[in-house]
Amino acid sequence: MAKLDEQWTLGGHVLPNRLVLAPLAGIGNWFIRLQAKRHGAGLCVSEMVSSFGVKHGDRKTHSEYLRIHADEHPVSMQLFGHDPEVMRAAAATVAERGADLIDINMGCPVRKVAKTGAGASLLDDPDRAVALARAAIEGSGLPVTVKLRSGLRAGETSGVEVARRLVEDAGVAGIAFHPRHADQQHKGTPDYDLAAALVDQLPVPVLISGGISSDERALEAFERTGAAAVMLARGSLGNPWRFERLLGRRDGEPGPEEVLAELLWVIERAEEHLGVQRAGGWLRKAYPWYVERLGITKAQAAPLVTAPTTEAARAAIGALSDPVAA
């Protein structure tokens, strides 16, 4: 049986280990990916990016979502959409911007995405799913993977058949499989037996995703499914040390000083990416991730989690650092 710290190949890219940062909508920008890479992730996937936004030159899409740091390669950019010709053009642009692989989202259950014919709704439209993947391959010249779920509704396994067609008819390089149906969102127990069956059926690597909220769950998913790699998503937020532990590079949780130093790094990168003013707003969702690692009371955490600016956040971190040093 393979081990998480072993090399493997995806779309011709030799990856140093079998841990992947999953696409995180609204979160997985270049510095979150770079952080995961610093802590050991063998591959990182971007947040979900609209193929229409790419093709039509949306300013925010091009200046923020398509930004790639020189130190994060190899990197996969995830696109979503429902129009094959738009996907073809977007994939070409993403390749020009320096992506090493492209992932297509066919699993997002959010209504505003699915109602357009994108995301998980493609599980009910396999012909369109194949056309989108084929267009991305032809437009970019890059290896293309697809992330999908087991089905749209309870009891459905349409994702298995769509995955098979994506490999056989479109020629995708791999499948990222979330073995819960779309109606479950992020709740319920993943069907690892179904994922294991898919691994056995497909001639390309299958990456396992969903419900991997602890080191133990990551190992369980990897061992029970026989997947080529494990995708860490929300379970890695504020806890990039999970990559290190799973790779055998460290034992135990980080201490408070290490957590606060990491948060300061994130604040600096957010300011670099968004500017000081916008970074203060974006970081409000990140502070609780790190507070969870500190083991402090709500009263102690309040100045940080409610910090309106990055200056205020640094002051709160400084106050938390004093008792740590003592």
Helices and strands as residue ranges (DSSP letters): E 8-10, E 13-15, E 19-21, H 30-38, E 43-50, H 51-55, H 59-60, I 61-65, E 75-80, H 84-96, E 101-106, H 111-114, G 119-124, H 126-140, E 144-149, H 158-165, I 166-170, E 174-178, G 182-184, H 192-201, E 206-208, H 215-225, E 229-232, G 234-236, H 241-246, H 256-274, H 276-282, G 283-285, H 287-294, H 298-305, H 310-325
